[in-house]
């Protein structure tokens, strides 16, 4: 079975309101190891939450090449008191009606801990408006996320003068531990920052459809095939700085600035959303969907986001840098005096990205080598060496590899790799990996021979005495274990 992860102190969050945003918050907390209680009077709240969790479990963990913490417990509470009583973080996700929110805050603060953070998911109200009449106004601040909350890292943190800076800093630290990117808005303002930008695009899009300049599909194509791809990595201002050529932003502003005086847009005007326009927009967006249900569209959206975010992560760019930083905080198993040298090493523990699957939904052939390469790199790091990707003069490189496929692994399935060190010549690492599914079944084995070399000349070299001692200690410890199935196997040989 999968080795147990190290235990951590239980952290508890409460979500008040179980719609799209509330369900996304619940998934973000739970998949990062928090126990979560959700309260929503909707009798369908539990079912809706389960559907959100299905999507979140298949996507968020696949952003990482390490395992997230063990999933926290998630309970749908029968009363608000039961939900918030022990929570360190309470996230309000009720509809955008100020009087309703004020009433919810009164009830929450009647039962909640005085030191709990009470974040609001409001997309429009200022924190000072939310705090009016509250028993503890300093406990409330805006933490506005973006859908899907379990995948998109941005959260706008908007304090008011009533919030102590240390309280805001603590909230931001908590959000970072969830793999999110808190953006502290410098001055409270209606609709905060990002939604004000989106509102401008939304207004203009409505006019384009209303005036029959474009269909809803035309507008979406303009974004997804054009500037949306640039925005995903470098936002607005950096994009326009590049558009200015070698002279940069100054040239861009001088060249295109006068156009801002031309009557191109209708930013302060909105077409009447009468029944005819609403029907036109609804019919066009239904046609765009081409038969896909909302849940199908969510799964497609999440798979695409995982691909984009993982690409950005590889280059430590944009939102990918946030994921990379969060992954660096996820625990690994270091080789220290407490490590049992007589047991196989857990060298990989992660979830398989859906995009690693073939047309049949199974892990594609090349990805087995990628997983085993990660296991190789982990062993090298554990013994104190360097891999071929490390910026050092000497390290280990693979010189022989063999993979034996036993059982299929599905996309989004959780896997782990157990590794044995086998006897080898000085300067070599002879590794045998077992890739196991979460149920403990061996899905594949990989046998690899790594050679210590000069990374510039690729000539063989000897590792340091310390590295050699670490390797020998593990080889001797693993020698007491039975020889694993498949060692020395080659193509066509029986197991």
Secondary structure by P-SEA (a helix, b strand, c coil): cccccccccbbbbbbccccaaaaaaaaaaaaaccbbbbbccccaaaaaaaaaaaaaaaccccccccccccccccccccccccccccccbbbbbccccaaaaaaaaaaaaacccccbbbbbcccccccccccccccccccccccccccccccccbbbbbbcccccaaaaaaaaaaaaaacbbbbbcccccccccaaaaaaaaaaaaaaaaaaccccaaaaaaaccccccccccccccaaaaaaaaccccaaaaaaacccccccccccccccccccaaaaaaaaaaaaaaaccccaaaaaaaaaaaaaaaaaaaaaaccaaaaaaaaaaaacccccccccccccccccccbbbbbcccccccccccaaaaaaaaaaaaaaaaaaaccccccccccbbbbbcbbbbbbcccccccccbbbbbbbccccccccbbbbbbccccccccbbbbbbbbbccccccccccccaaaaaaaaaaaaaaccccccccccccccccc
